Amino acid sequence: MAVPAELARDPAVAGPIGSLALSVTRPHAASLALRALRWHRDLERLGVRVPLCLAHDLGLLLASPNEQLAVGARTDASQLLQSGEDPNVFQHYVALIEDVASSEAAQRSRSLRLSDDIVVVLLARLLGSVAARVAVAPAYANGVPFDASLLEGVEPQLPALFRSVRRTFDLRAVAELCKARLYVLTLIDALDIDTLQLFGMLGGNASEGALTQVDLLAALDAPEANDVVDFSLDILPSVLETKTRPGASSYSAYGYAGLARKGSIDSLVLSELAWDEVELMRRMADDEVLYYAREQARDEARRLHHILVDASASMRGERTTFARGMAIAVGKKLLLGGEDVVLRFFDSRLYEAQHSRAGQLPIAYLLSFKGERGRNPARVFSDFQRILDLSSARDGREPIVHLFTHGSLYIPRATMEGISRRAKVSAVFMMPSGGRLNLDYLDLLATHFVVDQASLSSSSKRKTEAHRILGDVGEHRPVAARSDAADRAHGAAPDSTRWRRQASSHG
């Protein structure tokens, strides 16, 4: 099926689809061309107006594996050029597409699982300046239905659809792209493949639509995000092996997982039959009889993890790299374990909560966020305490706080006492060179870790520290195993026994 006659007469349909007569990239499946329709629509939402053929060709060259497309003219476009246009513009366009297809960056990006939002952002970077040079407005609106059948076997109709509307805009855009050939190829070669790989591994929070694309644009333009990406790629392989552990049930399913006080008679532990009849009846009445329990899927998580990341000026450089990389890894590990995660930044204020959706973290937001509002821990954590107090009345999930901050985060003890009554708090403190941890609320934390400057400066030591911390995430241990000597080395009180006792009361 191709474009029906009634739709072929509609400029909002014939206009975009007819521009594919200039296309030189042919997908083997109509569903791939359907993705191009979304890219084209989202580019317009970002203010980048280009013909569908440009979004279609460059997008497929960046997002589709080699075996799913072919490079070659779909029609004899030289017969479609209007008077006054460069007769060689189509040949220049074909050469440009062939150069893009053979570039190393494009070939590597095609091997990644790029989401539509990421492809739209890449196209916006490539075509934004080209669109700004096209002074002619399109003679049609974009109203193509999202129906793959419209793009299946459409080649014979393309010349007629192309001629059905004025094409000055389309031809001028192709000409401007060819003039910017060196600029486009430079941008292609400068693509940060590591960042694209991270998004391919973790996905992105696509539920926010255009807002996510804006964050993606900011993340790709932020040079400081490159260090966070590299660190995340170092520690994520071990995190991605995390699996939700099965629970135990009394009904017949899967294999035995352990012992339970409830169950059916066929799961009764045989040694229970050694009791005499009266004692066995009593044990059954008092639920003391042991049964074999079977595996089942874990129940829906009843915990909500708050990841708080310090974005103040004291976290610049290696500290922010470690904090944000760990926030990504911790959040992903918790999501893979079936937990719910909320991410917040803070400096002199507590920023809006970014919720994980469909098992995905707001990676683009985390990479692109910039805090420029000073530092006020008392205000930030008093606000966070109120949030916990209000949410406890309507949210039955147990809150757990993961804090990534500088070693001089002086939170009033009374405020931390209020937070620790509502939630377990785990903190990671990043110390400056020669710094000492001297905070009066450490005994209120369920667990805490100290990462010194020497570890932050060494790639191998930083990775080791990250794996040490990730090993405790999700285990809900009462406190990290630390010696009194280590406590004294960081300037903390040596009474570690008191710490462990206090932490256990919160566990």
N, C-alpha and C positions, 0 to 999 in steps of 0.2 A: 504494500500500500504506500502511496506517495501522498502529496498534498491534494486533497479533494478540490473540485472545481470551485465550490463556494468559498473555501478558504484562500484559494489562489487569487481570488479577486479582492481580497482584503489586504490593503497595503501594510497593515500591522503584522501580517503573516508572510506575505510575499517579499516584503522589504528585507527583513533579517535573513530568511532562508535563501532568497535569491542572491544575497552577497556571497554565498558559498560557491557560486560560479567562479569566483576568484581564488577559492581555496586550493591548496596543493598538498593537503594532508588528508588521507582517506582512512577513516577507522573501519575495522573489519566488522564492528557491531554497532547498530544504531544507538544502543544504550550509551556508548561513549560520546557520540554527538549530542545526546541528550544532556550530558554533563556540561557541554559547552554552552547550551542555552542558559543554564544556571549561572555559569561564569559571566556570560554576557550581561545578564540581568543585574548581578551583584556589582559588576564594574560600573554600571550606570548609577547604582545607589551610592557608590564611592565618588561619583563625579567624573569618571573616566568613560567618555563616549567614543566608542570605536565600532567599526562594522563587525558583525558576527564572525566573518571569515578570519579576522586577525585573532580574536579571542579563541576561536576554534583551533586554528593551526598551532599557535604558540602554546596554548594550554595543553593540547594533546602531546606536543613534543616534550613537555615538562612532566606530564603526569601519567602517560600510558606506556606500558612496556613495548619494546620494539616489535614483538610478535603480534601486537594487536593493531598495528597501523602500518600504512605504507605512504611514502612520500612520492607524489606525482600529481600532475594537473588533473582535475576532475572534468574540466571542459576546455575547449579551445578559447581561452580567455582573450587572446589577441583579437578575436572577432568582436569582442564586446567593448573595446576601448572607444571612448568618445573623441570627437575632434578636439584638438587642443591639448590632449593628454600625450605624455611621452610614450611613443610606440614601444619603447623597450622597458617600460615600467614593470610589466609582468615578468619578463626574463630576470630583471633585477630582484623581484620578489621571490621567484623560485630559487635563485642563488642564495638569497638570505636565509630562506627556510632550510635549505640543504646545509648551510654552514651551522645553523642552530642545531639541527638534528645530529650533526657529527661532532659537536663540541663535547668535551669530557664532562662538563658540569651538567648538561642536559641529559646525557646518557646515564650519569649517576642518579640524577633526580628521578628518572623514569623507573629506577629499580626500587624506589621508596614508595611507601603507601601514603601518598599525600592526600589530605582531605580537600574537599572543594574550597573551603575557606582559605587554605594555604595557597592553592593554585590561583585564586582570585587576587590574593595579596601580591604574589609574584607577577601576575599579569599587570596589576596596577603599577608596580614599580617599572616594568618594562615599557608599558604603553602610555604611562601618564604624561610624559613630555610630548610624545607623538600626538596624543589627543589634544593637548593644549595648542599645538601648531595648526590644527585643522580649523580654519575660520568658518567653514561652511557647516550649517546645521543639516542633519539628516532629513530627508523628505518623508520619513515614515516614523511611526512609533514602534516600540517593541511589544508585540502582543502575541507571540507564538505560544500555543498551548504546550504544556510539558507532556508530549505524546511521542514516544520513540517511533511509532509507525509513520509519522510525518517525514521522518528523515531516512527512512529505509527505501532504497532504490529510487532516490530523488534525482539522480544525475540527469536523466533525460529531460526533466522539467526545469532544470536550473537556468538555461539560457532564456526561456520565456519568463520565468519569475524575475530574472535580473532586469530584463527590458521593461517590466511592468511598472516600474517606478523610476524616478530620476536618481541617478547614481553618482552625482558629483561628489557627495560626501564620501562614498565608499572608495572611489578612485583617488581622491585627494588624500585620504588616510593611508592608502597603500603607498602612494608616492612619498608621503612624509616619512613613513617607516623605512623605505628604501634609502632616503637621504640620511637617516639617522642609523645607518647600518653599523658603523663602527661603535657608536654609543650602545646600541642594543647588544652587540656581541660582547662588549666589555662588561655590561651588566650581567649577561649570562655567565661569563667566566668568573665573575666576582660573587656568584651565589654562595652563601654559607651552607655548604652541604651538611656540616655537623648539626647546625640548627634544624635543617630540614629532616635530618635523621632522627633527632630527638622528637620532633613533632610526629614523625612517622611511627616511632615506637610507642609514644604515649597518647597520640591523638590530641584533641583540644576540645574545649568546652564550646560546642557549636550551637548551643541553645540560645546564645545571646545574639546571633545573627551578625549584623553590621558592627556591633560593639566589639565582638571577637576579632573581626577583620581589622579594626582600628588598632587593637592591641597587638595583633600580629605585625602590622606595619611598623609599630613602634619598637617591637622586639627585634625585628630584622635590621632596624636602623640604629640600635643601641650597641655601641662597641663593647660596653662593659658586660653585655649579655653573653659574649663569646666565651669568657672564662667560666661562667656558670654552666653553659652548655657542655664545655669540655669536661668539667668536674662531674656533671650529672651522668655523662656517658661512661665515665670511669666506674661509677658505683652502681649504676642501674642494672647491669646484667644479673647480679646476685639478687636484687629486689624482684626482678621479673619472674624469678623462680618461686616466689611466694604463692602458696595455694591455701584456700580456706580449709581448715581442718574439719573433718567430719565430727559430728556429735554422736550421742548414743540414744537409742530409743528402745522401747519394749516390744514394738510390733515387728513382724517378720519382714525384714528387708536387708539385703546385702549380708555381710559376714558379721561375726561377733566382734564387738569393740571393747568390751569390759564387763564389769559386774554392776548390777543395779538392784534396788529394793523393790521395784515393780516389774512385773512381767507375766507371761503366760506359763501354764504348767509345763508345757513342753520345753521351756527354757530354764527350768529349775535346775540349780546346781545339784548334781546327784548326791554329793556328800550330805546335803540337808536331809536326805531320807534316813540317815543314821540316827536321827533323833527319835525318841519314842513318840507315840501318837499324840499324847497330851502336850508334850513340849513343842512338837511340830505345829500343832494347832495354835498354840500361844504365840509362837514366832510369826506365824502367818498373820494373826490378828494384830500384832504389834509392828508389822512391816519390818521384821528382822530377817526374813528369809532372803537368800541371795539368788538372783536370776542372772543368766547370761544376757547382756544387753547387745543390741545390734546397731550397726552403723546407720546413720541417716544424715541428710544434709543439715548444716548448721542453721538454727533458727535466725530470723532476721536480727541484725545487730541492734543491740539496745544501748549502744554507746555513741556519743558524738564527740569527735576529736577536733579541738580547736588548735590550729597551727598559727602561732603568733610570731611574726618575723619583724625584727627591729630594722627600720629603714632610716634611722637617724644618721647624722654626719659621722658619728663614731664608728659606724659599720662600713665605711668605705674600703675599697680594695679587697684584700684577701678574706676579710671577715664576711663581707656581704656575699662573696663567691661561695664560701663554705655554708653560710646560713641559707641562702636560696637553693643551692644544690641539695642540701640536706632536707629542706622543706619539700622539694620535689620528690626525693627518694622516700622520705617518711610518708608523705601523702599517698604515693603510689602503692607502697607496701600495705598501708592500712586499707586502701580501696580493694586491693587484691584479696585481703583477708576478710572482706565483707563488711567493713566498718564505714561509717559516715564521716565525712571530713569537711571542715570549714576553714578557709584561709583568711587571715587578716594581717595587714601591715600596720605598724604604728611608728610614730616619731614623737611629736608633741601632742598628737591626737590619735585616736583609734579610728582606722579607716573602715569602710563598709566591708561586710562579710562577703566573701566569694565562695559560694557553695559548689561542691563537686556534683556533677550531674551525669547520670548514665555511666558511672565508673570512670569519669574523666576529670582531671584537674584543670583549672584555668591557667595553663602553662604560659600562654602569651602574656597574660596579666602579670604573672609572677616575674617574668623576665623583663618586662618593660616598665614596671612601676618605679617611680622616682619620688622619694620623700624629701621635702625641702622645708620642713616646718619646725626645725629645732628639736628639742628633747624635753619631755615633761612626763616622767614615769608615774608620778603621783596622780596626775589627771587621767592618764591612759588607763591605769589599772583600777582606779575607782570607777571609771566608766565601764570597764570590763566586768567588774564585780556587780554592778547594777544589771548588766545584761544577763549574767548568770542567775541573779536573783529573780529577774522577771521570767526568764525561760524555764526555770525550775517549776513554775506553777502550771505551765501548759505543755511542757515537753518532758516525757517520762524517761528519756534516754539519759544515761549517766555521762556527765561531761568529763572529758580528759583533756588537759592542756599541754601542748608541746611548745615550749618557748625557746626561741633562738635569738640570742642577744649578746651584748657586750658585757664584760666582767664587772662593769661599774654601774649596773642597772639598780639604782637605789629606790626600791619600792617600799613605802611605809609598811612596817610590820603589821599594823592593824589591818591594812588593806589586804595583804597577803593572807592573813589569818581568815578573813572573810572569804577570799577566793578558795583557799584550801578546805574550808568547810563544805563548799559546794562541789569541788572537783579535785581530782588528783592532778598535780602539776609536775611535769618533767621539764627541766631546763638544761640548755646547752649554752655555756658561757665561753665566749672567745676572748682571750686575754691579749693585751698588748705586750710588747717585749719587756720583760722584767716585771710585769704586773702581778699583783697578788689578789686573790679572791677574798674579800672581806665584807660580806653581806650578812646582816643580822637575821635574815629570814630563811637561811638555808635549811634549818631543821624543820621547816614547814613544807618543804618540797618532798614529793614521793621519791624522786631520784634526781640527780643532776650530774652533769659531765663538764669537765674543764678541758678546753683545747688551747694549748699555749701557742705563742707566735712561731716557735720553731716548727711545730707540726703544720701550722697553716702555710709556712713558707716552703715546705718540702712536699712535692707531689706524692711521693710514696707514703710519707708519714700522714699526710692529710687523708689519703685513701684508707689507711689503716684505722685512723680515728673514726672515719665515717662508718666503716664496717663494724667497729666496736659499738658504736651508738645504735646502729641499725639492728644489731643483734638483740638489743633489749626492747626495741619497739614492738609493741603488740604482745609482749610476754607479760606485761604488767607486774614486773618484779617490784618488791617493796622499795628497794634502794640499790643503787649501783654498788658493786663490791669495791670498797676503797679502804686503804690502810690509813692509820693515824699519821704515818709519816707523810703520805701524800697530802692529807688534809693540812698538815703544818706547812708543807711546801707551798701551798696555795694561800696561806694566811688564814685558814679557817680554824675554828675551834677543834681541838683534838678529841673531844668526847664523842667519837663515832658511835659508841654504844647507845648514847642518848639519841643520836640521829636515827639510828635504825629502829629504836623503840618507837620514836615519834612517827617515823614513816610508816611503820607497820600499823599504827592506829588508824592511818588514813587508807591503808590497803584493804 
